[in-house]
Amino acid sequence: MCGIVGYIGKQEATPIIIEGLRRLEYRGYDSAGLVVLRENDLQTRKKKGKIDEGLARLVLESPLTGTTGIGHTRWATHGAPTDENSHPHFDQTGRIGIVHNGVIENFDQIKDRLLSEGHTFQSATDTEVLAHLIGEYYDKPRSRNGESLHPLTDAVMGALREVIGTYGIGVVCSEHPGILVGARRGSPLIVGVGDGENFLTSDTSAVVAHTRQVIYLNDYDVITLTPERFTVNSLGTDSAKVQISQIEFGAEASEKGDFPHYMLKEIFEQPRTVENALRGRVDKEEVTAKFGGLNLSTAELRAIDQIVILACGTSWHAALVGEYLFEEFAHIPVEVEYASEFRYRNAPIEKNTLVLAITQSGETADTLAGVRESKRRGHPVLAICNVVGSTIAREAHGGIYLHAGPEIGVASTKAFTSQVTILTMLAVLMGRVRMLSSRRGLQVIKALEEVPAQMEKILAQKDHIKAIAQKYAHVEDFFFLGRQYSFPVALEGALKLKEISYIHAEGYPAAEMKHGPIAMIDEKTPTVILIPTDSLYDKTISNLQEIKARKGPLIAVANEGDSRIASMVEDVIYIPATLDPIFPLLGVIPLQLLAYYIAVERGCDVDKPRNLAKSVTVE
């Protein structure tokens, strides 16, 4: 949540920061701002609203010049989205500017003390309190304890030792125009290493057009940047250790191309991203999957008695699919936990339990807390993640990367199908070291390999799905129903529709409708029913008839060749037949497209839905 871009070098900072903020706008778009140093002057512009409607227009009308600066795009936590609450914020003297992601939990106590000392504040944010605190330390005599620190770095470190909470910050000072300081705890911060220039950002997509050499900072790292060099210190007990990594995608991967929205582009990328998730991981000779980063031996995998999966949002729905997969293929009991609840529960977990953390960004605060709690309890933790170098990827004992490329649309699409692909392969691996037959394993692998081409067939129906979407775009309530492997897909379909169209939508197991929700059914409330030709087909038909009897409009997602379904529903979307465990990978595609086209028809901004941000790095 929120995006930071900082630059120090020889080029004009403003266009680099503005373009970087545009690339990070999916992380927050309540407001945006920047501060640029010109000699010893801090020039700032900030504005409520999206970047192109606010900040970029303001900068065009009133340009900034200088080669050092920091910028921010905001998702509001403390204080409403206003010009005053927009970042950057400044200390009492106006010499120090700061941008900040995260939450300072003890800001009110610090603010009370500073108010008693004569400080005045211009905003309702916790960030301005941190700026004033840094300014106070900057003006204090400092004890270096033998360290040779720049005065601004020293002030930042002093202030951060006093705060409780999470932060990713960029700091500049009018008295030191050749210095940019960053620090992180619990909120991602990355250094882009250039030639005679350096960058600071919360996401690599903001700097990949300028450099592919990056440093993923660790918690408690404090970095001091000049155009030519960087120095890392640590607020923790360990000395700071950094490693320069290579970004694995190019700048073009973060562009929309010919698509009107990132979300549509990412929906259409799924045949390729599933291929990427499978590439190099299929062992047909042994009829299993192979992963290079699990860091668990076959004996250790065989000894696992339980799996606990931690996730949030769309990743939680993928985890539910994983529960069915692991229990069917490997006969291992699985618990799927909301990471935000798990971190505060004292749930009894058996000794030989594997914890799986599923996260697109690798920075989700609740999932990270669950990972750390699991490690404290002594359980092995594997991460399924899309971002190389992310915090969860680094802190887990082992893991599997999705290799889906950057996902910019706030409503996750390709990450879901990549996660389900990985979970299917991992479940095959776990099953093969136990009791899954080679015959069944080979069936699943072959079905997975057919998925990309089958996805292409579904995507070719976009005009048909668009027509259905236009028919129902005016409604205010939707139900999504499915059984077994289809149930998590129903939940995901409802979430997609809620996220981007603001239509109230609920997902349920189809048989649960009669236990309460069916009271909501009427001729104005459509239901999407996932009805593959599986062992529960006739049971699901009965649930369909219950809705039909109450005049509820029905949209079916059914298998090709199903001759019965068309006469029972108002609309049908046919998808290729596949094995039951593979159905989620195909069944979700029509629901993504349906949500997308409904949102477009309603005039919604599908890439930047209200109140949402892509990566939830605060609690």
PEHUNOR-V618484 format. One record per residue. N is the residue number from 1. BURIAL is + if it has 16 or more other ideal C-beta (glycine too) atoms within 10 Angstrom, else -. D_FIRST is the distance of its C-alpha to the first C-alpha in Angstrom with 2 decimals. Layout:
n:burial:d_first
N:BURIAL:D_FIRST
N:BURIAL:D_FIRST
This chain:
n:burial:d_first
1:+:0.00
2:+:3.78
3:+:6.61
4:+:9.83
5:+:13.26
6:+:16.46
7:+:20.02
8:+:23.40
9:+:26.53
10:-:29.31
11:-:27.70
12:+:26.50
13:+:22.89
14:+:21.94
15:-:22.19
16:+:20.39
17:+:17.39
18:+:17.45
19:+:17.78
20:+:14.99
21:+:12.62
22:+:14.09
23:+:13.27
24:+:9.53
25:+:9.58
26:+:8.52
27:+:4.81
28:+:5.86
29:+:9.58
30:+:10.98
31:+:12.45
32:+:12.86
33:+:15.27
34:+:17.05
35:+:19.93
36:+:22.69
37:+:25.66
38:+:29.12
39:-:31.62
40:-:31.00
41:-:29.23
42:+:25.56
43:+:24.98
44:+:21.92
45:+:20.77
46:+:17.94
47:+:17.80
48:+:16.29
49:+:15.55
50:+:14.67
51:+:15.51
52:-:18.89
53:-:19.96
54:+:19.18
55:+:18.46
56:+:20.33
57:-:23.26
58:+:23.40
59:+:23.56
60:-:26.19
61:-:28.25
62:-:27.91
63:-:27.34
64:+:26.18
65:-:27.92
66:+:27.30
67:+:26.29
68:+:23.66
69:+:20.40
70:+:16.69
71:+:14.22
72:+:10.79
73:+:9.01
74:+:7.51
75:+:6.04
76:+:8.90
77:+:9.58
78:+:12.91
79:+:14.95
80:-:15.19
81:-:14.02
82:+:17.02
83:-:18.35
84:+:19.06
85:+:15.65
86:+:14.09
87:+:13.60
88:+:15.63
89:+:17.56
90:+:20.95
91:+:23.35
92:+:26.56
93:-:28.53
94:-:26.19
95:+:26.64
96:+:23.25
97:+:19.96
98:+:16.50
99:+:12.86
100:+:10.42
101:+:7.02
102:+:7.89
103:+:10.79
104:+:14.43
105:-:16.42
106:-:19.77
107:+:19.00
108:-:21.61
109:-:24.37
110:+:23.73
111:+:23.66
112:-:26.93
113:-:28.55
114:+:27.57
115:-:28.81
116:-:32.05
117:-:32.38
118:-:32.21
119:+:28.63
120:-:27.42
121:+:23.89
122:-:22.77
123:+:19.54
124:-:18.29
125:+:15.29
126:+:15.18
127:+:14.34
128:+:17.75
129:+:19.40
130:+:18.19
131:+:19.51
132:+:22.79
133:+:23.06
134:+:22.78
135:+:25.38
136:+:27.60
137:+:27.64
138:+:28.32
139:-:31.41
140:-:32.63
141:-:35.19
142:-:33.46
143:-:34.83
144:-:33.91
145:-:35.42
146:-:36.81
147:-:33.53
148:-:33.63
149:+:30.35
150:+:29.48
151:-:29.56
152:+:25.95
153:+:24.79
154:+:27.09
155:+:25.66
156:+:22.03
157:+:23.25
158:+:25.38
159:+:22.68
160:+:20.22
161:-:23.12
162:-:23.28
163:+:19.75
164:-:18.49
165:+:14.88
166:+:11.94
167:+:11.18
168:+:10.61
169:+:12.85
170:+:15.17
171:+:18.45
172:+:21.52
173:+:24.88
174:+:27.59
175:-:30.25
176:+:28.86
177:+:27.97
178:-:28.16
179:+:25.50
180:+:21.71
181:+:20.28
182:+:17.05
183:+:16.24
184:+:13.92
185:+:14.02
186:+:11.71
187:+:8.74
188:+:9.67
189:+:11.92
190:+:14.56
191:+:17.80
192:+:19.49
193:+:23.23
194:+:25.43
195:-:29.07
196:-:29.55
197:+:25.87
198:+:22.66
199:+:18.97
200:+:15.81
201:+:12.43
202:+:9.22
203:+:10.53
204:+:14.25
205:+:14.42
206:+:14.26
207:+:17.40
208:+:19.34
209:+:21.58
210:+:22.77
211:+:22.94
212:+:22.57
213:+:23.20
214:+:20.19
215:+:19.80
216:+:17.10
217:+:17.11
218:+:17.79
219:+:16.90
220:+:19.04
221:+:19.65
222:+:20.29
223:+:21.10
224:+:23.41
225:+:23.61
226:+:26.56
227:+:27.43
228:-:29.69
229:-:28.32
230:+:25.73
231:+:26.32
232:+:24.27
233:+:25.02
234:+:23.90
235:+:23.41
236:-:24.43
237:-:27.92
238:-:27.76
239:-:28.18
240:+:25.31
241:-:25.70
242:+:23.97
243:-:24.68
244:-:24.30
245:+:23.10
246:-:23.50
247:+:20.86
248:-:22.49
249:+:21.70
250:-:22.70
251:-:21.18
252:-:22.88
253:-:20.79
254:+:17.79
255:+:20.13
256:-:21.07
257:-:24.75
258:-:27.08
259:-:24.75
260:-:23.67
261:+:20.16
262:+:17.98
263:+:18.21
264:+:21.99
265:+:22.11
266:+:20.22
267:+:22.54
268:+:25.46
269:+:24.34
270:+:24.76
271:+:28.42
272:-:27.56
273:+:24.56
274:+:26.80
275:+:29.45
276:+:27.13
277:+:26.26
278:+:30.03
279:-:31.26
280:-:33.26
281:+:32.56
282:+:35.60
283:-:38.82
284:-:41.48
285:-:44.30
286:-:42.98
287:+:41.30
288:+:37.99
289:+:34.60
290:-:33.90
291:+:30.72
292:-:30.79
293:-:28.09
294:+:28.89
295:-:30.90
296:+:32.97
297:-:36.65
298:-:38.43
299:-:40.04
300:-:36.76
301:+:35.38
302:-:38.65
303:-:38.47
304:+:35.23
305:-:36.16
306:+:32.84
307:+:29.33
308:+:26.28
309:+:23.18
310:+:19.72
311:+:16.96
312:+:14.61
313:+:14.71
314:+:16.39
315:+:16.88
316:+:18.79
317:+:21.04
318:+:21.75
319:+:22.61
320:+:25.11
321:+:26.77
322:+:26.93
323:+:28.74
324:+:31.44
325:+:31.75
326:+:32.23
327:-:34.58
328:+:36.66
329:+:36.91
330:+:36.98
331:-:38.00
332:+:35.35
333:-:34.03
334:+:30.26
335:+:27.89
336:+:24.49
337:+:22.21
338:+:19.01
339:+:17.20
340:+:16.13
341:-:19.89
342:+:21.32
343:+:19.90
344:-:22.01
345:-:25.03
346:-:28.05
347:-:28.73
348:-:31.89
349:+:31.27
350:-:34.30
351:-:35.12
352:-:34.90
353:+:31.45
354:+:28.97
355:+:25.28
356:+:23.14
357:+:19.36
358:+:17.92
359:+:14.42
360:+:13.49
361:+:10.86
362:+:12.70
363:+:9.80
364:+:9.39
365:+:10.19
366:+:13.00
367:+:14.53
368:+:14.60
369:+:16.35
370:+:18.71
371:+:19.54
372:-:20.46
373:+:22.49
374:+:24.30
375:-:25.18
376:-:26.53
377:-:28.74
378:-:30.04
379:+:28.88
380:+:28.19
381:+:24.62
382:+:23.91
383:+:20.55
384:+:20.23
385:+:17.36
386:+:16.70
387:+:15.38
388:+:18.23
389:+:17.63
390:+:14.47
391:+:14.76
392:+:16.03
393:+:18.33
394:-:19.79
395:+:20.27
396:+:21.84
397:+:25.61
398:-:25.50
399:+:23.67
400:+:23.70
401:+:21.58
402:+:21.22
403:+:21.86
404:+:20.42
405:+:19.01
406:+:15.62
407:+:14.28
408:+:12.72
409:+:13.46
410:+:10.84
411:+:13.85
412:+:14.80
413:+:18.46
414:+:19.79
415:+:17.76
416:+:19.57
417:+:22.95
418:+:22.45
419:+:21.55
420:+:24.61
421:+:26.73
422:+:25.94
423:+:26.56
424:+:29.84
425:+:30.98
426:+:30.13
427:+:32.03
428:+:34.95
429:+:34.97
430:+:34.97
431:+:37.63
432:+:39.81
433:+:40.12
434:-:41.31
435:-:43.07
436:+:41.67
437:-:44.58
438:-:44.53
439:-:45.55
440:+:42.56
441:+:40.22
442:-:41.61
443:-:41.23
444:+:37.50
445:+:37.03
446:-:39.06
447:+:37.15
448:+:33.84
449:-:35.36
450:-:36.38
451:+:32.91
452:+:31.84
453:-:35.05
454:+:34.76
455:+:31.25
456:-:32.78
457:-:35.39
458:+:32.86
459:+:30.87
460:-:34.26
461:+:34.45
462:+:31.61
463:-:34.08
464:-:35.50
465:+:32.13
466:+:31.24
467:-:34.52
468:+:33.77
469:+:30.36
470:-:32.11
471:+:34.62
472:+:32.14
473:+:29.43
474:-:30.97
475:+:30.70
476:-:28.45
477:-:28.69
478:+:28.69
479:+:29.61
480:+:28.96
481:+:31.47
482:+:32.27
483:+:34.15
484:+:33.58
485:+:31.48
486:+:30.86
487:+:29.33
488:+:25.83
489:+:25.97
490:+:26.80
491:+:23.76
492:+:21.55
493:+:23.46
494:+:22.96
495:+:19.19
496:+:19.05
497:+:21.29
498:+:19.43
499:+:16.04
500:+:17.46
501:+:20.81
502:-:20.31
503:+:23.58
504:-:24.10
505:+:24.68
506:+:25.73
507:+:26.54
508:+:29.57
509:+:32.17
510:+:34.93
511:+:37.51
512:-:35.42
513:+:35.72
514:-:39.17
515:-:37.94
516:-:36.35
517:-:33.99
518:+:37.01
519:-:37.82
520:-:35.16
521:+:36.82
522:-:38.71
523:-:39.48
524:-:36.27
525:+:33.94
526:+:33.64
527:+:33.02
528:+:31.83
529:+:33.82
530:+:33.38
531:+:36.95
532:+:37.71
533:-:41.36
534:+:41.05
535:-:43.00
536:+:41.43
537:+:42.07
538:-:44.88
539:-:42.98
540:+:40.07
541:-:42.69
542:-:43.90
543:+:40.47
544:+:40.32
545:-:43.74
546:-:42.67
547:+:40.10
548:+:42.60
549:-:45.21
550:-:42.99
551:-:42.53
552:+:38.87
553:+:38.00
554:+:37.15
555:+:35.24
556:+:36.07
557:+:34.45
558:+:37.56
559:+:39.19
560:-:41.41
561:-:45.02
562:+:44.39
563:-:47.23
564:-:46.96
565:+:43.52
566:-:43.93
567:-:46.63
568:+:44.54
569:+:41.34
570:+:40.55
571:+:38.40
572:+:37.93
573:+:35.75
574:+:37.55
575:+:35.91
576:+:37.77
577:+:39.09
578:+:37.77
579:+:37.89
580:+:36.31
581:+:33.69
582:+:32.63
583:+:32.38
584:+:28.61
585:+:27.99
586:+:30.17
587:+:29.80
588:+:26.09
589:+:26.62
590:+:28.56
591:+:26.04
592:+:23.19
593:+:25.55
594:+:26.77
595:+:23.36
596:+:22.64
597:+:26.01
598:+:26.00
599:+:22.74
600:+:24.25
601:+:27.49
602:-:25.84
603:-:24.27
604:+:20.60
605:-:17.90
606:+:17.30
607:+:14.63
608:+:12.47
609:+:13.50
610:-:13.31
611:-:10.97
612:+:8.80
613:+:5.63
614:+:6.55
615:+:5.22
616:+:5.24
617:+:5.64
618:+:7.26
619:-:10.54
